[in-house]
Amino acid sequence: MTLTAPAQGEGVPLPGWTELLRRSPLEELLPTASRGDIISFALGLPAPQLFPVRDCAAAAARVLRAQGQASLQYGPPPPSLKRHVVRLMGSRGVECGEGQVFLTAGAQQGLSLLARLLLGPRGQVLTEELVYTGLQQAVAPYRPRTLTVPTDPETGMDVGAAEALLAGGARPAFLYAVTDGHNPLGVSMSLEKRRRLAGLARRHRVPVVEDDAYGFLHYDEEMLPPLRAFEAEWVFYVGTFSKILVPGFRAGWLVAPPSLAPALGSLKESSDINTATFAQHTVAAYLDAGRLPAHLRALRREYRARRDAMLRALAEHFPRGAAWRSPRSGFFIWVELPGEVNLDEVLRDAIETERVAFVPGRSFSADARPRAARSMRLNFSNCTPERIAEGIARLGRVLRRH
Ligand SMILES: Cc1ncc(COP(=O)(O)O)c(C=O)c1O
């Protein structure tokens, strides 16, 4: 795993496992990438211009008017929020009940709680070779032995390789999958692989943690159902309002067997007592007003335009031999460059001379893969199409110099 910069203070005696607590490379890039003079394709931030600020303000005002202090007190989430999540899951092709919904402070907390629940010390985790840094952080305290499988750029995770590992006797505590709009690769898993992977989980009785942070943001007409639609017992679904509403509410959910709820509840209580009540009431009030479907349509339209602007600019400005694909969901395009190139030097040069940022692919590598070393992750959600065109032209100039 490639997290950098120890988080430890000097001289304070800490147990050995804390050596693995690292800030992610993305956190380290945040101060630079947030500078106003930088065009940043580095982080996975949604477009702030698309936040429904007025509707959120109206929802917050309604909550305060109707519930006053109660909405600011410690307390359980509003019951209507689970109802809304059940309906949302229905729109993704998943049948579930409120008893299977567990509310969290965002997808990251969902991943973290599931890692704590499922993974004993030195347990095994099965992931793809390139994996979201937040998952790496969630499992790091348990020093897991990580089994990895490759990812096909067109169809997603190599389910055959996962099957071979399980058939060979591997029993990971869980398998981690991002079915739609993979972070960092942008790929969405084919329908056939979704069915196979769900069947595999059932047959081998291995939980799959399905991270669906981007599943609602699909840019084709056809939306493929998540793994959870094919398997209710062994797929633990992780959802979030961060990308479809605003990340600042820190509101997300799990869909998991009700038998896990007491343990999840106790783990969550030990970490944050309860998700910010006011935020959850406000999300519920926003959803009560019925504006989310129209908002989602607007998000898909704008993000599709940003994706297409990046694809056009890449074709115009990136060197011959560079390869990428058009993602059907999510926020990212993964670019593989031809030949040897030191992307740390490219990044330094890009920031210093052209004021443009990206994330080198090796940041996501569970082990140092040569293909990741000459790849970059580009985010297209956070810049306007005009800034994307300008930023990719700048990055193309830097790459030609290297
Ligand atoms: C794949 C993936 N999972 C989870 C998260 C975390 O989402 P949240 O803001 O809901 O914690 C992100 C955020 O970028 C992500 O890309």
The ligand as an ORCA input file, in Angstrom:
! r2SCAN-3c Opt
* xyz 0 1
  C     -14.972      5.109     -4.096
  C     -15.282      6.046     -2.977
  N     -15.806      5.558     -1.853
  C     -16.105      6.344     -0.811
  C     -15.867      7.705     -0.850
  C     -16.178      8.542      0.374
  O     -17.412      9.141      0.265
  P     -18.113      9.947      1.468
  O     -17.882     11.392      1.214
  O     -19.536      9.578      1.376
  O     -17.501      9.487      2.745
  C     -15.317      8.272     -1.997
  C     -15.031      9.719     -2.033
  O     -14.372     10.250     -2.858
  C     -15.007      7.408     -3.089
  O     -14.460      7.891     -4.201
*
